[in-house]
Amino acid sequence: MKGALSSGGGSVVDKSSERLRQFFSPEHIAVIGASDNNQWFFNLIGNAARIAFQGRFYPVNPRAEEVCGLKAYQSIYQLPEGIIDFAVIMVKSTLVLDALRELKDRGILNVLLISSGFAETGDEGRLLQSEVREYCSENNMLLMGPNCLGFMNLAAKTTIFLGGAVEGDLVAGNIGLIGQSGAASEVMASKLMLKSPGLSLYATTGNEALLTAEDCLEYLIEDNSTRVITAFMESLRDVDKLKNLARAAAEKKIPLIFIKVGRSETGKKAAMSHTGALAGDDGIAEGLFRQLGIIRVESIEELVETAGLFSRQALPEGGGLGICTLSGGLCGLYADLCHTYGINLPPLQEHTRKSLKAYLPPFAVADNPLDVTGAGFQGGFREILEILINDDNLHIILPVCIPPLGELDRFSHMINEAFLSLAGTTRKLLVPITFREMTAFAKDLFHSRGISYIEHPEMGFRALSHMIRYASFLKRFHAEEGVSLDEW
């Protein structure tokens, strides 16, 4: 993938992998328009402190000697020579072109433009954005924005992010996040931090005058630290590129999990007023996603649940689901959810049913879903799970778990150790489903063991259905490509 974008007059902006790597890992950042009263700048340095960013910020303000305790520079021309490798512009839109010209004169070609007042505001703003795009294209300036919050490259311990709503610890992990909406993606980032191993790169793209969501997607596919890619999409700007990137992601078995707004006319109008994006024909987008194996979800919660599952689990070898719980009522509820989401609950093999009888009370029925009953735990829960694992009809096992309240919750630990001790010993997926709400202690325990879990059945079964369908898609894809999945 060449990664270059052509613009008017045949000009080209370098978007190669190396250029994007440099863009997302700067060390010396000029901030044009920084001031003590600017909340964006306060957020910028605050987010940097949260990850102990080792780079430096150089505020540019003609009326200040110092900004937030940092030495200020009266103009771009007074910045130190030869070391500034990135600039953030936070001045009003009418001053942006002058700032870009001065940055170009100083050889600063990687730029984040957070200012609003461009295509999202109407014809005048669209004209101004076009002028910005043309100038950057003519001078090989790679620009993110306008009207966006920047990025967190946690894999490289770098953050140039001006939002103030990402909660929790900023932990580097294997999930990439692209947001055409800054605020909505902040919610996604916060929830992903809690549910998943963490984020590799979180990038917001705003109006996408030059750097697009597709460009960020290409970077993440080629990034070795990213295993799952999520996105909040308001529009598809380069469908041909997206097709090629989806194929590249499938070759590397990297699932793409997207929220795509614009199903309704109101949603389309909201996208236009937000970033100036044209949401397009939703039916075409839906068909395209199905063809490309892109997983489309309907809510942030569904995205987080699905990405969390993919981030910790290998793909199943088949679609047969086995459920083991302690309630006949829950068996019925889970069976209905499987029916709703097209998940196969195959019958247990004869040898499985016979083997289970030794560990179940006489009144229990060896079936799928399996109700071991309250008494069934006394007969050897680990052995029951081993029997289910050895059933050729089952590829995913959902054992009941009881989230422990703490170290001294002996009963819960006894039950959970049955599946914890088996995790990693089989190629079949073991995804516990909780009998009660997760506790902070239980979350830390399961995360430390690399265990995905289902806390809320509705979202959990949706996520499982996405994983099963994606595994099936990959088998078809690699069969058509003539490549065995075992080679990947």
RAUR-V440799 format. One record per backbone hydrogen bond with DSSP energy under -1.0 kcal/mol. CO is the residue of the C=O (numbers start at 1). NH is the residue of the N-H. Records with the same first field share a line. If there is no record, write none. Layout:
CO=NH, NH
This chain:
5=13
7=10
8=11
11=7
13=5
16=20
17=21
18=22
19=23
20=24
22=25
27=56
28=85, 86
29=58
30=88
31=34, 60
32=90
35=38
38=42
39=43
40=44
41=45
42=46
43=47
44=48
45=49
46=50
48=53
49=52
56=29
58=31
59=73
60=33
61=64
65=72
67=70
70=67
73=61
75=78
76=79
86=30
87=112
88=32
89=114
92=95
93=96
95=99
96=100
97=101
98=102
99=103
100=104
101=105
102=106
103=108
104=107
109=142
110=87
111=144
112=89
115=147
118=121
122=126
123=127
124=128
125=129
126=130
127=131
128=132
129=133
130=134
131=135
132=136
133=137
134=138
135=139
136=141
142=111
143=211
144=113
145=209
146=207
149=162
150=204
151=160
152=202
153=158
158=153
160=151
169=171
171=199
174=227, 228
175=200
176=230
177=203
178=232
179=205
181=185
182=186
183=187
184=188
185=189
186=190
187=191
188=192
189=193
190=194
191=195
192=196
198=175
199=173
200=155
201=177
202=152
203=179
205=208
212=216
213=217
214=218
215=219
216=220
217=221
218=222
223=226
228=176
229=257
230=178
231=259
232=180
233=261
238=242
239=243
240=244
241=245
242=246
243=247
244=248
245=249
246=250
247=251
248=252
249=254
250=253
255=229
256=295
257=231
258=297
259=233
264=268
265=269
266=270
267=271
268=272
269=273
270=274
271=275, 277
272=276
281=285
282=286
283=287
284=288
285=289
286=290
287=291
288=292
289=293, 294
295=258
299=303
300=304
301=305
302=306
303=307
304=308
305=309
306=310
307=311
309=313
320=395, 396
322=398
323=370
324=400
325=372
327=331
328=332
329=333
330=334
331=335
332=336
333=337
334=338
335=339
336=340
337=341
338=343
344=321
349=353
350=354
351=355
352=356
353=357
356=359
361=364
365=367
370=325
375=378
376=379
380=384
381=385
382=386
383=387
384=388
385=389
386=390
388=391
391=394
395=429
396=322
397=431
398=324
399=433
401=435
406=409
408=410
409=413
410=414
411=415
412=416
413=417
415=418
416=420
417=421
419=423
422=425
429=397
432=454
433=401
439=443
440=444
441=445
442=446
443=447
444=448
445=449
446=451
447=450
454=434
456=460
457=461
458=462
459=463
460=464
461=465
462=466
463=467
464=468
465=469
466=470
467=471
468=472
469=473
470=474
471=475
472=476
473=477
474=478
475=479
476=480
477=481
478=483
484=487
485=488
